[in-house]
């Protein structure tokens, strides 16, 4: 899941919240065990995201702030023993 963004004139209309909630619902229905997001630490905890460091998961990129790299667990049983570096698709390398 990528961080949502919007123009300043569209702020406060709840569009970002709806997009994130819809994304979570889709991934949950597909059986995804977790979602990782690199985003604003003051925004994503409202959707039950928390720091990945508590799960021994880190970003593939050096210098990513710990508080901005977050996870939401959807299937706790599937997370047993999961740890290491989270890899994004190669297309994201150019954005970091």
N, C-alpha and C positions, 0 to 999 in steps of 0.2 A: 504494500500500500504506500502510495507517495503522499507527501504532505499536500494538503489542499491549499489553494490560494484563491484570492478573489480581488477585484478592483476595490479601491477605497470607497467608491460611490455605491457599491453593492454590500458593504459591510453592515452587519446588524440585522440582516434579513433572514438569517438562519439557513442560508443555502449551504455553507460549509458544513454545518452540523448534519444536515440531511444527507449530504454526499458521504461523509464519514460513516454515519449510521448505516446507510445503504451498502457501502463497501463491506462493513463488518458483517452485516446480514448475509450478503452473497458469499463471502469467504466461509462463514460458519456453515451455511447450507451445503457448501461444496466439501465439507469435512476438513478444512484447513485447521491444523492443530494450534497455530499461533499466527499473529500478525506483527510485523516489525515496522516501525515508522521512525524516520529521522525528521524531527519537527520541533515546534515550539513547546518547551516543557510546561508552559503554563496553560496550554490548550488541550493536549491529548489526554491528560489524566481524567478529564470528565467522561472519557469513553473507556475507562478502566485500563488505560495504558500505564505501565510503570517502567522504571529503568531496567534495561537488559542485564546490567551488571549483577543484579540479584540472582540471575539464572546462569551466571558464568558465560554469557554471550556478549561478544564485542563486535564492533564494526570492522569491516575489512579495511577501512580507511583510517590512517593515523590522524590524530588531532580532532576527531569527532567528540564533542563534549558529552560526557557521560549522561548528563541530565537530558540531553536532546535525543538520545538513542533509546527508544522505548519499545516495549513488547506488550501485547495483550494475549493472554493464554486462552485459547478456545477449547482445547482438549487436554486437560492436565495429564491424563494417562499416557498420551502420545509424547509428552515432553520428558518422560522418565529417561534420564541419562543424556539428554540433548545439551550440548555446550559447544563452545568454540566461536569461530568468526562467522558472522552472517554475511553471505555473499549476495550482492545485488547483480542484476543483469549488467553486462558490459556497457550497455548504452548509458547507464548512470555514471560511469567513470568520468565522463566529460563535464558533468554538472558539479562535481566536487572539487 
